[in-house]
């Protein structure tokens, strides 16, 4: 079995055999947000199952293909659907695509997700810029031997989300009249949603929204020295004293409706962000 570095190179070489682009931005699209790929002038779309060592997404609403092409005059590679811990993948497998994006040449990583909102001042359909996170997955993708070719042993997490990208996204949201908050994302394993007591706990430790993804990819993105922007779409409200059962179809419908705003935001951030 080849080591992680060699697996990354195999996946990279396969993608390059199908596509000669040199991406500078990588994008991960979460639940109900895959339609953003319609804005990409795609050169090629590659099913995850065709790429060596890529896990295959099984979550509802996740198409499971790598879309390679142009967005806002920049070369990008986008994951139309992501992987989750609750699907049974290890965090190392979940974050493998981020490693490959870095190997292909990406400098910026934009991560999106659908999440539950715990801040009572925010509404369903609002967008939150992730300024910090809490990892409650009970695991970390960097556990195990460190390969110095991929990143340092002890990456600093003082500012996992790039401050310049956050400022750019805030400015764009203001100009486009998009309701856009800034707050803390907490990652839990799922697949069950939380109890009322758990929502109180998560809110009490400082989280504004909760989801089942994103943090592993961000940790590996920091390890790989990528500049990261995180975007959450609030698809349901998780207020413990007014909690109602969540319906997956409604969550996806809210994400689909909010996608139009997210597409504008991502397209402009990609177009205006600085890359070498």
C-alpha positions in Angstrom: 0.0 0.0 0.0 1.6 3.4 -1.0 1.9 6.0 1.7 -0.3 9.1 1.8 2.2 11.2 -0.2 2.3 8.6 -3.0 -1.5 8.2 -3.0 -1.9 12.0 -3.4 0.5 11.9 -6.3 -1.4 9.0 -8.0 -4.7 10.9 -7.7 -3.1 14.1 -8.9 -1.5 12.4 -11.9 -4.8 10.8 -12.8 -6.7 14.1 -12.7 -3.9 15.7 -14.8 -4.3 12.9 -17.4 -7.9 14.1 -17.9 -7.4 17.8 -17.4 -4.4 20.2 -18.1 -5.7 23.0 -15.9 -3.7 24.5 -13.0 -6.2 25.4 -10.3 -5.6 28.2 -7.8 -8.9 27.8 -5.9 -10.4 24.7 -4.5 -14.1 24.6 -3.5 -16.0 22.1 -1.4 -19.8 22.2 -1.8 -22.1 20.9 1.0 -25.7 19.7 1.2 -28.0 21.4 -1.3 -25.2 23.6 -2.6 -24.0 21.6 -5.5 -25.7 23.9 -8.0 -22.9 26.4 -7.7 -21.1 24.2 -10.2 -23.4 25.6 -12.9 -21.4 28.8 -12.6 -18.2 27.0 -13.5 -17.2 26.8 -17.1 -16.3 23.1 -16.8 -13.6 21.5 -18.9 -14.2 18.1 -17.3 -16.2 16.5 -14.5 -14.6 13.4 -12.9 -16.6 11.0 -10.7 -14.9 10.4 -7.4 -15.0 6.7 -8.0 -12.7 7.1 -11.0 -10.0 8.9 -9.1 -7.4 6.7 -7.3 -7.9 6.6 -3.5 -10.9 9.0 -3.6 -13.8 8.0 -1.3 -17.3 8.0 -2.9 -19.9 10.3 -1.3 -23.1 8.5 -0.2 -25.0 11.5 1.5 -28.3 12.7 0.0 -27.8 15.7 -2.3 -24.1 15.0 -2.9 -23.4 14.2 -6.5 -19.9 13.0 -6.0 -17.8 14.4 -8.8 -14.8 16.8 -9.2 -15.7 19.7 -11.5 -12.6 21.3 -13.1 -12.7 24.5 -15.1 -13.0 28.3 -14.9 -14.9 30.5 -12.4 -14.7 34.3 -12.5 -11.6 34.2 -14.7 -9.8 31.8 -12.3 -9.0 28.1 -12.7 -10.8 26.1 -10.0 -11.5 22.6 -9.0 -14.8 22.0 -7.1 -16.1 19.0 -5.1 -19.7 18.6 -6.0 -20.5 16.8 -2.8 -18.3 16.0 0.2 -17.6 13.1 2.5 -18.7 12.8 6.1 -17.5 11.1 9.2 -21.0 9.5 9.7 -20.7 7.7 6.4 -17.9 5.5 7.9 -14.9 7.2 6.3 -11.9 8.0 8.4 -11.0 11.7 8.7 -7.9 11.0 6.7 -10.0 9.7 3.8 -12.5 12.6 4.1 -9.6 15.1 3.8 -7.8 13.3 1.0 -9.4 15.5 -1.7 -8.0 18.6 0.1 -4.5 17.1 -0.1 -5.0 16.5 -3.8 -6.3 20.1 -4.4 -3.1 21.4 -2.8 -1.0 19.1 -4.9 -2.7 20.3 -8.1 -1.7 23.9 -7.2 -4.6 25.4 -5.1 -3.7 28.3 -2.9 -7.2 29.1 -1.6 -9.8 26.7 -0.2 -13.5 27.7 0.0 -15.6 25.3 2.2 -19.4 25.5 2.4 -21.9 23.6 4.4 -25.5 23.5 5.5 -25.9 23.8 9.3 -28.2 24.2 12.2 -28.5 27.7 13.7 -28.3 28.2 17.4 -28.0 31.9 17.5 -31.6 33.2 18.2 -30.9 36.4 16.3 -30.3 34.6 13.0 -32.9 33.1 10.6 -33.2 30.1 8.3 -31.6 30.9 4.9 -29.0 33.3 6.4 -25.3 32.8 5.5 -22.6 32.8 8.2 -18.9 33.3 7.6 -17.0 31.0 9.8 -14.5 33.0 11.8 -13.6 30.1 14.2 -14.6 26.6 15.0 -14.9 23.9 17.7 -13.9 20.3 16.9 -16.2 17.8 18.8 -15.8 15.0 16.3 -13.7 13.1 18.8 -10.9 12.6 16.2 -8.4 14.6 14.2 -7.2 14.0 10.6 -3.6 14.8 11.6 -3.3 11.9 14.1 -0.6 9.5 13.2 2.9 9.9 11.7 3.5 13.3 10.1 4.9 13.6 6.6 6.9 16.9 6.5 6.4 17.1 2.8 2.7 17.7 3.5 2.9 20.1 6.4 4.5 20.7 9.8 3.8 18.4 12.8 2.1 21.1 15.0 0.2 23.5 12.7 -1.1 26.6 14.5 -4.8 27.2 14.6 -4.8 30.8 15.8 -6.4 32.0 12.6 -7.6 28.9 10.6 -9.9 31.1 8.5 -8.0 33.7 6.5 -8.7 37.2 7.8 -8.3 38.9 4.4 -10.8 36.5 2.8 -13.2 37.1 5.6 -13.0 40.8 5.0 -13.4 40.4 1.3 -16.5 38.2 1.8 -18.0 40.7 4.2 -17.5 43.5 1.8 -19.0 41.6 -1.1 -22.0 40.6 1.0 -22.6 44.2 2.0 -22.4 45.3 -1.7 -24.7 42.6 -2.8 -27.2 43.2 0.1 -26.8 39.6 1.3 -27.5 38.9 5.0 -24.2 37.5 6.2 -23.2 37.0 9.8 -19.8 36.0 11.3 -19.5 33.4 14.0 -18.4 30.0 15.3 -19.1 26.6 13.8 -19.0 23.5 15.9 -18.5 20.1 14.2 -20.2 16.9 15.6 -20.2 13.5 14.2 -23.9 12.9 13.5 -25.8 11.4 11.8 -28.5 12.0 14.5 -29.3 15.6 15.2 -28.8 16.9 18.7 -31.0 16.8 21.8 -32.2 20.0 23.5 -29.6 19.5 26.2 -26.9 19.2 23.6 -27.9 22.3 21.8 -27.8 24.2 25.2 -24.3 22.8 25.8 -23.1 23.7 22.3 -24.4 27.2 22.6 -22.9 27.5 26.0 -19.4 26.7 24.8 -19.7 29.6 22.2 -21.0 28.0 19.0 -23.4 29.9 16.7 -24.1 27.0 14.3 -23.6 23.2 14.3 -22.9 20.8 11.5 -21.3 17.4 10.6 -18.5 18.5 8.3 -16.0 21.2 7.4 -13.7 21.1 10.4 -11.6 18.1 9.2 -11.1 19.7 5.8 -10.1 23.0 7.4 -7.6 21.4 9.8 -5.9 19.7 6.8 -6.1 22.9 4.8 -4.2 24.7 7.5 -1.7 21.8 7.6 -1.3 22.2 3.9 -0.8 26.0 4.2 -4.0 26.9 2.2 -5.8 30.2 2.8 -9.4 29.2 3.9 -12.8 30.8 3.7 -15.7 28.9 5.4 -19.4 29.6 4.6 -22.4 28.1 6.4 -26.0 28.2 5.2 -28.4 28.1 8.2 -31.0 25.6 7.1 -32.9 25.0 10.3 -33.1 26.7 13.7 -32.0 24.7 16.7 -33.4 26.6 19.6 -33.9 24.2 22.6 -37.0 25.9 24.0 -38.7 26.0 20.6 -37.3 22.8 19.0 -39.3 21.0 16.3 -38.3 17.8 14.5 -36.0 18.5 11.5 -37.1 17.3 8.1 -34.3 16.5 5.6 -36.4 17.6 2.6 -37.0 21.0 4.2 -33.3 21.4 5.1 -32.3 20.7 1.5 -35.0 23.1 0.2 -33.7 25.9 2.4 -30.2 25.2 1.2 -31.3 25.3 -2.4 -33.1 28.6 -1.9 -30.0 30.1 -0.2 -27.7 28.8 -2.9 -28.5 31.8 -5.2 -26.9 34.1 -2.6 -24.0 31.8 -2.0 -23.3 31.6 -5.7 -23.0 35.4 -5.9 -20.8 35.5 -2.9 -18.4 32.7 -3.9 -18.2 33.9 -7.5 -17.1 37.3 -6.5 -14.7 36.1 -3.8 -13.1 33.8 -6.3 -12.8 36.6 -8.8 -11.4 39.2 -6.4 -9.2 37.1 -4.0 -5.5 37.5 -4.4 -3.5 34.5 -5.7 0.1 34.3 -6.8 
